[in-house]
Amino acid sequence: MARVRLEHITKRYEDVTAVDDVSLEVADGEFVTFVGPSGCGKSTTMETVAGLTRPSEGNVYIGDDEVTNLAPKDRGVAMVFQNIALFPHMDVFENISFGLRLRTYDDEEIRRRVEQAADVVQLEGMLDRMPDELSGGQRQRVAIARAIVRNPDVFLMDEPLANLDAKLRVHMRTELQRLHRELGTTIIYVTHDQAEAMTMSDRIAVLNEGRLQQIAPPLTCYNEPANRFVAGFIGSPSMNFADGELVADGLETDNFRVDLDPGEVPGVTVGDAVTLGVRPEDVHIASAAGDLPAVTAPIEARTDVLEPMGDEVFVYLLLAEEAGRSMAEDPATASDQLLMSVTPDTEVHEEQDLEVVLDRSKLHLFDSASGEALRHGLVERSEPESGETSKAG
């Protein structure tokens, strides 16, 4: 096992910067996931750790050793790729032991390591099978066992579950968590699937356009995102956003207002543009929000589309600047909408007029220009007086 440290890693391809000044440290035995949209630089960053890509600038350390210029075979790492790439003419035992045989280990040591790895990934009794006799999950286990037998200091996994069906991906997530617990090895994992990142990781590193946006435990990224990008990327469905302006006693958006003291929002003053964020589960029907200690003034809305998901229902709400505005005649834009999550037994129907409130303790404020987070949670203001209603339609 070993810690991994990246210092100011930059990778340029002619006029394209794939990784831009990324610095981070993965602790010994930690499971860290690189997550972000396609093209954000997560795989390139991992490849610099593996030695498959030489950084244009910066240094890579594994343990106490600088390995920036070392060949992949000398770094003590093992990789599992999205493309499983088993040798079709070799059985499971031969596939798992291939790397050991190249390094001329003796037969007894090879058998011991293979059987031990097969036991860890639950491939007992399958060592004589051919790859085409295995399921997708079993083939992925063979690829993982092939990495385990090398006893690496660091496991590098580049979207290893991407080619599996949805049910098998969920099962393999559990298997990888168990594997990490049993081996205690440092794991760096790359995925664009935030469910994988949130459920498996000790910490997640969110990247966008080659830059590190935030590295923190999954729930910290969810509850206290460093900026608007992290807030919108982490969480499914995505966070609601509404652009507004700070006024003397609150935040004004096109469709509603939130009472607050601008002096309690660091880095901005009255007149500055601020973006409010709220997750769908923190939007509530006003008549059912009595247990919440602090909510915004009611916001008038009309339900548009309902998406039953089994354990919850996503309700798309349309807002309007003036009461009585026709949604059919004046279609809503993104800033005129809210997404709300409710329980399946909630009485709500399409094209229903209702009032919703936002949980003040779960509101997020971002600087509209930079996107940086300004504040998480507005709990100091009490519930509005009865009859007080924001401008909404």
VEXPAVO-805312 format. One line per 10 residues: number of its first residue (from 1); their letters; for each residue x, y, z of N, C-alpha, C. Coordinates in steps of 0.02 Angstrom, whole numbers. Layout:
! residues N
NUM) a) X Y Z X Y Z X Y Z ~ ... .
END
This chain:
! residues 393
1) marvrlehit) 42 -60 0 0 0 0 43 62 0 ~ 16 117 -28 56 178 -31 9 237 -43 ~ 32 296 -21 -5 356 -37 17 381 -106 ~ -26 420 -137 -12 449 -203 -18 524 -197 ~ 31 559 -225 30 633 -221 43 661 -291 ~ 0 706 -312 9 743 -375 23 815 -359 ~ 77 841 -388 96 911 -377 94 949 -442 ~ 44 993 -449 38 1040 -505 43 1003 -572 ~ 3 950 -580 4 911 -642 -33 948 -697 ~ 1 958 -752 -29 988 -812 -11 944 -872 .
11) kryedvtavd) -60 932 -915 -47 893 -977 -77 931 -1035 ~ -33 948 -1083 -55 984 -1143 -45 941 -1205 ~ -94 945 -1249 -88 914 -1315 -94 970 -1366 ~ -37 995 -1390 -35 1052 -1436 -74 1110 -1405 ~ -132 1128 -1432 -168 1186 -1407 -224 1167 -1357 ~ -225 1104 -1337 -277 1081 -1290 -244 1064 -1223 ~ -271 1090 -1169 -247 1074 -1102 -296 1025 -1071 ~ -275 961 -1067 -319 909 -1041 -322 909 -965 ~ -266 924 -933 -263 928 -860 -227 993 -843 ~ -257 1032 -798 -233 1100 -786 -217 1110 -712 .
21) dvslevadge) -152 1102 -695 -127 1119 -629 -165 1083 -573 ~ -168 1017 -577 -203 976 -527 -154 955 -473 ~ -171 970 -411 -132 947 -353 -179 914 -304 ~ -162 854 -282 -202 818 -233 -161 763 -202 ~ -186 735 -146 -152 680 -114 -204 627 -95 ~ -187 564 -110 -229 507 -92 -193 471 -36 ~ -225 463 21 -193 432 79 -183 357 69 ~ -137 329 106 -124 257 104 -188 220 124 ~ -211 175 80 -271 136 93 -336 171 78 ~ -334 230 49 -395 268 36 -424 250 -31 .
31) fvtfvgpsgc) -491 255 -37 -527 245 -100 -550 314 -124 ~ -518 339 -177 -534 405 -204 -558 397 -276 ~ -612 429 -292 -641 425 -359 -634 492 -395 ~ -608 490 -457 -608 548 -501 -674 546 -539 ~ -713 599 -534 -778 601 -567 -787 667 -603 ~ -823 665 -658 -835 725 -696 -863 707 -764 ~ -884 756 -804 -912 742 -870 -858 717 -918 ~ -880 691 -974 -833 668 -1026 -787 725 -1047 ~ -722 710 -1052 -673 760 -1073 -649 805 -1018 ~ -665 789 -955 -645 834 -900 -573 823 -878 .
41) gksttmetva) -540 769 -901 -470 757 -883 -460 703 -831 ~ -513 668 -811 -506 619 -756 -464 559 -777 ~ -474 532 -838 -435 475 -861 -362 495 -874 ~ -352 554 -901 -283 578 -913 -246 586 -847 ~ -281 611 -796 -249 617 -730 -229 549 -703 ~ -273 500 -710 -256 433 -688 -197 405 -728 ~ -196 418 -792 -142 391 -834 -74 420 -815 ~ -73 481 -788 -9 509 -765 14 471 -702 ~ -32 448 -661 -14 407 -603 13 340 -626 ~ -19 311 -677 2 246 -702 68 248 -741 .
51) gltrpsegnv) 84 306 -767 144 311 -809 129 302 -883 ~ 66 296 -900 46 289 -971 49 356 -1007 ~ 46 411 -968 50 478 -996 101 518 -956 ~ 147 551 -991 197 593 -959 170 664 -952 ~ 166 691 -892 139 759 -885 184 812 -918 ~ 153 864 -944 191 920 -971 226 959 -916 ~ 194 962 -858 223 996 -800 200 957 -738 ~ 239 964 -684 219 935 -620 253 869 -606 ~ 240 844 -545 272 783 -521 222 735 -491 ~ 238 670 -497 197 616 -470 238 579 -418 .
61) yigddevtnl) 208 568 -358 241 531 -305 197 472 -285 ~ 228 414 -277 194 355 -249 235 334 -189 ~ 203 335 -130 241 327 -68 286 388 -60 ~ 349 376 -45 397 431 -37 439 442 -100 ~ 424 405 -153 465 407 -213 433 448 -268 ~ 473 490 -300 450 524 -360 454 475 -418 ~ 397 466 -453 394 416 -507 377 448 -574 ~ 383 514 -579 362 550 -639 392 521 -702 ~ 454 500 -700 488 476 -760 498 400 -760 ~ 467 365 -712 474 292 -711 425 259 -759 .
71) apkdrgvamv) 444 201 -786 400 161 -828 343 133 -787 ~ 286 119 -817 228 92 -780 245 30 -739 ~ 286 -14 -766 302 -77 -731 342 -66 -667 ~ 372 -8 -660 414 6 -602 380 48 -549 ~ 315 59 -556 280 105 -511 241 69 -456 ~ 235 3 -460 196 -34 -410 122 -22 -415 ~ 97 -11 -476 26 -1 -487 -2 -56 -531 ~ -68 -68 -525 -102 -114 -569 -166 -82 -592 ~ -183 -90 -656 -240 -56 -685 -294 -105 -706 ~ -357 -84 -698 -415 -120 -724 -452 -71 -769 .
81) fqnialfphm) -461 -90 -833 -489 -44 -882 -563 -58 -895 ~ -594 -10 -930 -663 -19 -953 -669 -78 -1000 ~ -621 -85 -1046 -618 -142 -1091 -581 -199 -1055 ~ -617 -252 -1038 -590 -305 -996 -530 -339 -1029 ~ -533 -351 -1094 -476 -374 -1134 -443 -438 -1106 ~ -484 -490 -1096 -456 -555 -1078 -431 -591 -1140 ~ -382 -634 -1131 -358 -675 -1187 -408 -731 -1200 ~ -441 -731 -1259 -496 -780 -1270 -472 -852 -1273 ~ -407 -863 -1290 -382 -932 -1297 -353 -958 -1232 ~ -355 -919 -1179 -330 -941 -1114 -387 -949 -1065 .
91) dvfenisfgl) -382 -999 -1021 -433 -1007 -970 -423 -955 -915 ~ -467 -957 -864 -465 -906 -811 -398 -907 -775 ~ -373 -967 -758 -309 -972 -723 -253 -940 -764 ~ -251 -954 -827 -198 -928 -870 -203 -852 -878 ~ -265 -827 -882 -275 -755 -887 -251 -720 -824 ~ -269 -746 -766 -250 -714 -704 -175 -717 -693 ~ -144 -773 -713 -73 -783 -699 -27 -756 -753 ~ -54 -727 -806 -13 -708 -863 44 -661 -843 ~ 29 -610 -805 81 -562 -785 134 -594 -742 ~ 114 -640 -699 162 -674 -655 208 -718 -696 .
101) rlrtyddeei) 181 -750 -747 222 -794 -788 273 -754 -829 ~ 254 -694 -848 301 -651 -884 359 -631 -838 ~ 345 -627 -774 397 -608 -726 432 -669 -697 ~ 418 -728 -726 453 -791 -710 449 -810 -636 ~ 390 -800 -606 379 -828 -539 377 -904 -544 ~ 394 -939 -491 391 -1012 -494 319 -1035 -490 ~ 307 -1096 -513 239 -1122 -520 201 -1123 -454 ~ 234 -1140 -400 200 -1143 -336 176 -1075 -313 ~ 218 -1023 -322 199 -956 -303 143 -930 -348 ~ 146 -946 -412 93 -925 -458 26 -955 -437 .
111) rrrveqaadv) 26 -1021 -423 -37 -1053 -403 -63 -1024 -337 ~ -19 -1012 -290 -41 -984 -226 -73 -916 -236 ~ -42 -873 -275 -69 -805 -285 -135 -807 -324 ~ -139 -850 -375 -199 -854 -415 -257 -879 -373 ~ -246 -931 -335 -300 -959 -293 -322 -909 -240 ~ -274 -872 -213 -291 -821 -163 -333 -766 -195 ~ -312 -742 -255 -350 -690 -289 -419 -714 -310 ~ -423 -777 -333 -488 -805 -353 -535 -809 -294 ~ -508 -823 -236 -549 -827 -175 -575 -757 -157 ~ -533 -706 -164 -553 -638 -147 -611 -614 -190 .
121) vqlegmldrm) -608 -630 -256 -660 -606 -302 -713 -659 -316 ~ -713 -712 -277 -765 -764 -281 -767 -797 -350 ~ -710 -822 -372 -705 -860 -434 -686 -933 -421 ~ -698 -957 -360 -680 -1026 -345 -717 -1074 -391 ~ -683 -1124 -416 -713 -1173 -460 -719 -1152 -532 ~ -695 -1093 -549 -702 -1067 -618 -634 -1060 -652 ~ -580 -1081 -620 -514 -1068 -648 -500 -1104 -713 ~ -538 -1157 -728 -527 -1194 -791 -576 -1174 -846 ~ -617 -1123 -832 -665 -1101 -883 -632 -1054 -932 ~ -661 -1051 -993 -638 -1004 -1044 -679 -939 -1038 .
131) pdelsggqrq) -651 -883 -1060 -687 -819 -1053 -757 -819 -1083 ~ -768 -854 -1139 -834 -853 -1170 -885 -895 -1131 ~ -862 -929 -1079 -908 -966 -1036 -928 -927 -973 ~ -904 -865 -969 -916 -824 -910 -966 -768 -924 ~ -1001 -747 -872 -1045 -688 -878 -1002 -625 -878 ~ -1034 -568 -891 -998 -505 -892 -967 -489 -824 ~ -1004 -502 -770 -977 -490 -704 -920 -536 -686 ~ -923 -598 -708 -869 -645 -695 -806 -626 -734 ~ -814 -603 -795 -756 -581 -834 -723 -520 -801 ~ -765 -475 -774 -736 -417 -740 -699 -439 -677 .
141) rvaiaraivr) -724 -490 -643 -689 -516 -585 -621 -546 -604 ~ -618 -578 -662 -554 -605 -685 -504 -548 -696 ~ -527 -494 -726 -483 -436 -738 -458 -407 -672 ~ -503 -404 -622 -482 -378 -557 -433 -426 -523 ~ -446 -492 -528 -400 -541 -499 -332 -537 -533 ~ -330 -524 -597 -267 -517 -632 -226 -459 -604 ~ -261 -407 -580 -226 -351 -548 -205 -369 -477 ~ -248 -406 -441 -234 -422 -371 -171 -464 -364 ~ -159 -512 -409 -103 -558 -401 -35 -522 -402 ~ -34 -462 -427 29 -425 -429 46 -392 -362 .
151) npdvflmdep) -1 -396 -314 8 -363 -248 31 -290 -257 ~ -8 -251 -294 15 -182 -309 8 -137 -248 ~ 46 -82 -250 38 -31 -199 -25 10 -210 ~ -44 17 -274 -102 59 -292 -141 24 -347 ~ -208 20 -338 -253 -2 -391 -278 59 -429 ~ -275 57 -495 -303 109 -537 -359 79 -579 ~ -420 104 -572 -477 75 -606 -511 128 -649 ~ -509 118 -714 -535 167 -762 -602 142 -790 ~ -656 166 -759 -725 148 -779 -733 73 -789 ~ -714 31 -741 -716 -41 -751 -786 -70 -757 .
161) lanldaklrv) -837 -33 -736 -906 -60 -737 -948 -31 -793 ~ -919 10 -835 -958 48 -885 -993 2 -935 ~ -964 -55 -950 -993 -99 -1002 -1041 -151 -974 ~ -1055 -148 -909 -1100 -196 -878 -1171 -167 -877 ~ -1222 -212 -873 -1290 -188 -869 -1302 -158 -800 ~ -1358 -121 -793 -1371 -81 -733 -1372 -123 -670 ~ -1406 -181 -672 -1411 -222 -612 -1343 -249 -592 ~ -1304 -270 -641 -1238 -297 -627 -1190 -243 -601 ~ -1198 -182 -626 -1156 -127 -601 -1167 -116 -527 ~ -1231 -119 -505 -1246 -110 -434 -1214 -166 -393 .
171) hmrtelqrlh) -1219 -228 -418 -1189 -284 -383 -1113 -277 -379 ~ -1082 -257 -434 -1009 -251 -435 -985 -193 -392 ~ -1025 -141 -383 -1006 -88 -337 -997 -116 -267 ~ -1044 -159 -247 -1039 -191 -182 -977 -234 -177 ~ -963 -271 -232 -904 -315 -233 -839 -274 -226 ~ -836 -217 -259 -776 -176 -255 -767 -146 -185 ~ -822 -127 -152 -816 -103 -84 -791 -158 -37 ~ -816 -219 -47 -793 -275 -6 -719 -289 -20 ~ -700 -285 -84 -630 -297 -103 -585 -246 -69 ~ -605 -183 -69 -564 -131 -38 -557 -143 37 .
181) relgttiiyv) -612 -164 68 -610 -176 140 -563 -234 156 ~ -564 -287 115 -523 -346 128 -449 -333 114 ~ -435 -297 60 -364 -288 40 -333 -227 73 ~ -374 -176 88 -347 -115 118 -298 -78 73 ~ -303 -89 7 -256 -58 -40 -281 10 -63 ~ -236 55 -78 -254 120 -107 -286 109 -175 ~ -344 139 -185 -380 133 -248 -396 202 -275 ~ -378 214 -338 -400 273 -374 -446 249 -430 ~ -506 275 -431 -560 250 -474 -585 307 -518 ~ -595 294 -581 -620 345 -627 -690 325 -651 .
191) thdqaeamtm) -736 372 -649 -803 359 -674 -837 425 -691 ~ -887 422 -736 -931 479 -747 -997 468 -710 ~ -1006 408 -680 -1067 390 -645 -1062 412 -572 ~ -1100 464 -555 -1094 491 -488 -1121 443 -435 ~ -1166 396 -454 -1189 346 -406 -1131 302 -383 ~ -1088 283 -430 -1028 245 -412 -983 286 -366 ~ -973 349 -384 -929 391 -345 -956 402 -274 ~ -1020 414 -268 -1049 429 -202 -1051 369 -157 ~ -1064 309 -184 -1074 251 -142 -1010 216 -122 ~ -957 220 -162 -898 180 -150 -841 218 -117 .
201) sdriavlneg) -838 283 -123 -777 321 -110 -771 346 -39 ~ -709 349 -15 -694 387 45 -696 462 30 ~ -669 480 -27 -674 549 -52 -683 547 -127 ~ -713 600 -154 -719 607 -226 -684 670 -248 ~ -651 666 -306 -618 724 -336 -657 743 -398 ~ -690 800 -396 -733 823 -452 -690 866 -498 ~ -688 846 -562 -649 884 -612 -694 911 -666 ~ -675 967 -694 -710 996 -750 -660 1036 -791 ~ -659 1023 -857 -615 1058 -903 -542 1056 -880 ~ -523 999 -853 -454 988 -833 -435 1015 -765 .
211) rlqqiapplt) -481 1049 -731 -465 1079 -666 -501 1042 -610 ~ -467 1036 -554 -496 1006 -494 -543 1057 -462 ~ -607 1038 -457 -657 1083 -428 -664 1074 -353 ~ -662 1012 -330 -669 998 -259 -647 927 -246 ~ -613 915 -190 -599 847 -167 -619 843 -94 ~ -667 799 -80 -696 796 -13 -737 732 -8 ~ -758 712 53 -803 656 59 -867 667 18 ~ -898 613 -5 -956 621 -50 -1011 666 -22 ~ -1029 657 42 -1084 697 70 -1065 771 78 ~ -1000 784 86 -978 854 88 -988 887 20 .
221) cynepanrfv) -969 851 -33 -980 878 -100 -1054 888 -114 ~ -1096 845 -86 -1168 850 -97 -1199 907 -57 ~ -1181 911 7 -1212 960 52 -1177 1028 53 ~ -1112 1028 38 -1074 1090 39 -1030 1096 -24 ~ -1061 1098 -82 -1022 1102 -144 -980 1166 -146 ~ -919 1159 -173 -873 1216 -174 -894 1269 -224 ~ -931 1249 -276 -952 1297 -326 -1014 1272 -362 ~ -1039 1312 -408 -1102 1294 -442 -1093 1232 -485 ~ -1034 1222 -514 -1025 1163 -555 -1033 1100 -513 ~ -999 1096 -456 -1005 1037 -413 -1077 1028 -390 .
231) agfigspsmn) -1110 1083 -373 -1179 1079 -350 -1225 1050 -404 ~ -1213 1069 -466 -1255 1044 -520 -1236 975 -544 ~ -1173 956 -536 -1151 891 -561 -1165 835 -511 ~ -1154 849 -447 -1165 798 -396 -1237 800 -374 ~ -1270 743 -379 -1341 739 -362 -1383 725 -424 ~ -1429 677 -417 -1473 661 -473 -1544 651 -447 ~ -1590 692 -470 -1584 745 -520 -1544 804 -493 ~ -1526 848 -539 -1481 903 -523 -1515 956 -478 ~ -1473 996 -447 -1497 1052 -406 -1534 1103 -449 ~ -1586 1133 -420 -1619 1190 -451 -1577 1253 -441 .
241) fadgelvadg) -1575 1296 -492 -1539 1360 -486 -1586 1417 -507 ~ -1579 1473 -472 -1617 1533 -491 -1571 1594 -482 ~ -1561 1630 -536 -1518 1690 -534 -1558 1748 -505 ~ -1524 1787 -465 -1557 1844 -434 -1509 1899 -416 ~ -1534 1947 -377 -1494 2005 -357 -1505 2018 -282 ~ -1450 2033 -247 -1456 2051 -177 -1486 2120 -170 ~ -1538 2125 -128 -1568 2190 -113 -1558 2201 -38 ~ -1586 2256 -13 -1572 2276 56 -1591 2224 108 ~ -1645 2188 93 -1669 2140 144 -1678 2069 117 ~ -1646 2053 61 -1654 1986 36 -1624 1975 -32 .
251) letdnfrvdl) -1647 1921 -64 -1626 1902 -131 -1688 1901 -175 ~ -1686 1941 -228 -1741 1945 -275 -1725 1905 -338 ~ -1769 1858 -357 -1764 1825 -422 -1825 1847 -463 ~ -1830 1823 -524 -1885 1842 -567 -1953 1820 -539 ~ -1953 1765 -500 -2016 1735 -480 -2029 1731 -405 ~ -1978 1742 -365 -1989 1739 -292 -1932 1776 -258 ~ -1940 1787 -192 -1887 1818 -154 -1873 1776 -92 ~ -1812 1784 -66 -1792 1750 -4 -1766 1803 43 ~ -1795 1807 103 -1773 1855 153 -1704 1836 180 ~ -1659 1883 182 -1594 1872 214 -1559 1939 224 .
261) dpgevpgvtv) -1510 1938 267 -1469 1998 280 -1408 1993 234 ~ -1401 2038 184 -1344 2033 138 -1277 2035 174 ~ -1275 2066 234 -1212 2070 271 -1189 2002 295 ~ -1233 1953 296 -1216 1885 318 -1194 1841 261 ~ -1189 1869 200 -1165 1832 142 -1096 1859 125 ~ -1042 1823 140 -975 1850 130 -957 1860 57 ~ -921 1914 44 -893 1925 -23 -937 1961 -72 ~ -999 1978 -51 -1044 2013 -97 -1078 2070 -59 ~ -1106 2117 -97 -1142 2173 -68 -1208 2183 -105 ~ -1250 2227 -79 -1315 2242 -111 -1303 2263 -183 .
271) gdavtlgvrp) -1343 2235 -228 -1337 2249 -299 -1299 2197 -338 ~ -1263 2152 -303 -1225 2100 -337 -1271 2044 -361 ~ -1251 2012 -415 -1288 1955 -442 -1269 1892 -404 ~ -1319 1856 -380 -1309 1796 -340 -1355 1741 -367 ~ -1332 1680 -366 -1372 1623 -388 -1393 1582 -327 ~ -1457 1568 -322 -1482 1526 -268 -1489 1455 -293 ~ -1470 1407 -253 -1477 1337 -270 -1516 1299 -217 ~ -1558 1253 -239 -1597 1211 -193 -1609 1144 -225 ~ -1598 1091 -188 -1608 1023 -215 -1682 1006 -216 ~ -1702 962 -262 -1774 945 -269 -1806 920 -204 .
281) edvhiasaag) -1767 883 -162 -1796 857 -100 -1806 911 -47 ~ -1779 972 -60 -1786 1027 -13 -1838 1078 -35 ~ -1877 1059 -87 -1936 1098 -108 -1997 1060 -81 ~ -2041 1095 -46 -2097 1062 -12 -2163 1097 -28 ~ -2216 1058 -31 -2283 1088 -35 -2296 1126 30 ~ -2317 1188 25 -2322 1231 83 -2367 1202 137 ~ -2422 1171 117 -2470 1145 167 -2442 1085 205 ~ -2388 1055 180 -2359 995 212 -2291 1009 243 ~ -2273 1073 250 -2206 1090 274 -2206 1113 346 ~ -2256 1094 384 -2262 1119 452 -2207 1097 499 .
291) dlpavtapie) -2174 1041 485 -2122 1016 530 -2055 1051 519 ~ -2048 1089 465 -1985 1122 451 -1978 1185 493 ~ -1921 1194 526 -1915 1252 571 -1911 1319 536 ~ -1886 1321 475 -1878 1385 440 -1886 1374 365 ~ -1934 1409 336 -1947 1402 264 -1952 1472 233 ~ -1949 1475 168 -1959 1538 132 -2033 1555 130 ~ -2048 1615 108 -2117 1633 95 -2144 1587 40 ~ -2210 1572 40 -2239 1528 -10 -2228 1554 -81 ~ -2216 1508 -126 -2205 1524 -197 -2261 1491 -236 ~ -2298 1530 -273 -2353 1503 -313 -2326 1468 -375 .
301) artdvlepmg) -2354 1410 -390 -2329 1370 -446 -2386 1328 -475 ~ -2372 1299 -531 -2418 1253 -563 -2380 1190 -584 ~ -2407 1132 -568 -2372 1070 -587 -2376 1061 -662 ~ -2322 1035 -690 -2318 1024 -762 -2316 949 -777 ~ -2260 917 -762 -2251 846 -777 -2234 810 -712 ~ -2262 749 -703 -2246 706 -646 -2209 645 -671 ~ -2155 627 -636 -2116 568 -653 -2114 520 -593 ~ -2157 470 -590 -2155 422 -535 -2092 378 -542 ~ -2053 374 -488 -1990 336 -489 -1993 276 -441 ~ -2051 262 -413 -2057 207 -366 -2056 231 -295 .
311) devfvyllla) -1996 248 -269 -1990 271 -200 -2000 346 -194 ~ -2005 382 -250 -2017 454 -250 -2049 475 -316 ~ -2076 535 -317 -2106 562 -378 -2073 629 -391 ~ -2047 639 -452 -2019 703 -471 -2075 746 -501 ~ -2083 805 -473 -2136 851 -495 -2103 913 -525 ~ -2116 924 -589 -2090 983 -623 -2140 1040 -615 ~ -2117 1094 -584 -2160 1151 -569 -2145 1209 -615 ~ -2198 1243 -638 -2191 1303 -678 -2206 1363 -634 ~ -2164 1413 -637 -2173 1476 -600 -2189 1531 -649 ~ -2219 1584 -625 -2234 1642 -668 -2224 1705 -630 .
321) eeagrsmaed) -2205 1758 -666 -2189 1821 -633 -2252 1855 -605 ~ -2308 1845 -639 -2369 1878 -616 -2423 1826 -611 ~ -2465 1832 -560 -2520 1786 -550 -2566 1787 -610 ~ -2588 1728 -631 -2635 1724 -686 -2602 1719 -754 ~ -2536 1720 -758 -2503 1714 -822 -2518 1646 -853 ~ -2533 1644 -917 -2547 1581 -952 -2483 1546 -972 ~ -2473 1487 -945 -2413 1450 -962 -2414 1427 -1035 ~ -2474 1413 -1061 -2479 1390 -1130 -2462 1445 -1179 ~ -2484 1507 -1162 -2472 1563 -1207 -2401 1590 -1199 ~ -2372 1581 -1141 -2306 1609 -1127 -2262 1554 -1097 .
331) patasdqllm) -2232 1512 -1138 -2196 1453 -1113 -2141 1473 -1064 ~ -2131 1430 -1015 -2082 1444 -963 -2011 1430 -988 ~ -1965 1468 -961 -1894 1455 -973 -1866 1416 -913 ~ -1802 1399 -917 -1772 1361 -862 -1776 1398 -796 ~ -1770 1465 -797 -1772 1504 -735 -1843 1509 -707 ~ -1893 1487 -746 -1962 1489 -723 -1985 1421 -698 ~ -1939 1376 -683 -1957 1308 -664 -1922 1287 -599 ~ -1954 1242 -564 -1925 1208 -507 -1939 1134 -512 ~ -1893 1093 -490 -1904 1021 -486 -1912 1004 -412 ~ -1966 969 -395 -1980 950 -326 -1985 875 -322 .
341) svtpdtevhe) -1959 846 -268 -1964 775 -255 -2012 764 -197 ~ -2062 720 -207 -2111 706 -154 -2118 630 -147 ~ -2149 609 -92 -2161 538 -81 -2218 515 -126 ~ -2221 449 -141 -2273 424 -187 -2344 435 -163 ~ -2355 441 -97 -2423 450 -72 -2445 523 -69 ~ -2403 568 -94 -2421 639 -95 -2476 653 -146 ~ -2528 689 -124 -2583 706 -169 -2563 764 -213 ~ -2542 749 -274 -2523 801 -321 -2539 776 -391 ~ -2562 821 -434 -2584 803 -501 -2555 852 -551 ~ -2555 833 -615 -2532 877 -667 -2579 937 -674 .
351) eqdlevvldr) -2550 994 -692 -2587 1057 -703 -2626 1077 -640 ~ -2595 1067 -583 -2625 1086 -519 -2590 1148 -492 ~ -2629 1197 -471 -2602 1258 -440 -2588 1243 -366 ~ -2529 1260 -344 -2513 1249 -274 -2459 1299 -252 ~ -2446 1300 -187 -2393 1341 -159 -2338 1295 -132 ~ -2276 1314 -145 -2219 1276 -119 -2175 1323 -78 ~ -2136 1292 -34 -2087 1330 5 -2020 1294 -1 ~ -1967 1331 14 -1899 1304 12 -1873 1299 83 ~ -1840 1244 98 -1809 1235 164 -1748 1281 170 ~ -1753 1332 213 -1700 1381 217 -1633 1350 239 .
361) sklhlfdsas) -1636 1298 280 -1574 1267 305 -1536 1230 250 ~ -1569 1219 192 -1537 1182 138 -1526 1224 75 ~ -1533 1290 82 -1522 1334 24 -1447 1347 16 ~ -1426 1358 -47 -1357 1372 -63 -1353 1437 -103 ~ -1303 1478 -89 -1293 1540 -126 -1225 1538 -160 ~ -1225 1557 -224 -1164 1557 -265 -1155 1625 -297 ~ -1092 1645 -304 -1076 1706 -341 -1092 1694 -415 ~ -1135 1735 -444 -1156 1723 -513 -1099 1730 -563 ~ -1050 1772 -548 -995 1782 -595 -945 1725 -592 ~ -920 1708 -532 -868 1657 -525 -896 1588 -515 .
371) gealrhglve) -957 1582 -491 -986 1518 -475 -966 1490 -408 ~ -922 1525 -372 -898 1500 -307 -954 1503 -254 ~ -954 1455 -209 -1004 1453 -156 -993 1510 -107 ~ -1048 1542 -88 -1046 1597 -39 -1071 1575 29 ~ -1123 1533 29 -1153 1513 93 -1194 1450 81 ~ -1195 1406 132 -1237 1346 131 -1282 1349 192 ~ -1348 1358 180 -1396 1359 234 -1411 1429 259 ~ -1476 1444 262 -1500 1508 288 -1553 1491 341 ~ -1532 1486 403 -1577 1461 454 -1596 1513 506 ~ -1566 1573 503 -1576 1620 557 -1642 1658 551 .
381) rsepesgets) -1674 1657 491 -1738 1692 484 -1796 1644 496 ~ -1846 1665 530 -1902 1621 548 -1952 1616 491 ~ -2000 1571 501 -2053 1561 451 -2092 1626 442 ~ -2110 1643 380 -2145 1706 368 -2214 1709 402 ~ -2237 1770 415 -2302 1779 446 -2356 1751 400 ~ -2411 1728 430 -2468 1702 392 -2494 1755 344 ~ -2504 1734 282 -2529 1780 231 -2476 1814 191 ~ -2413 1810 213 -2358 1841 175 -2340 1796 117 ~ -2343 1821 56 -2332 1780 -3 -2285 1816 -50 ~ -2238 1778 -79 -2192 1808 -127 -2227 1819 -193 .
391) kag) -2198 1859 -235 -2226 1868 -302 -2213 1806 -342 ~ -2263 1774 -366 -2258 1713 -405 -2323 1704 -443 ~ -2321 1657 -489 -2382 1648 -527 -2395 1576 -541 .
END
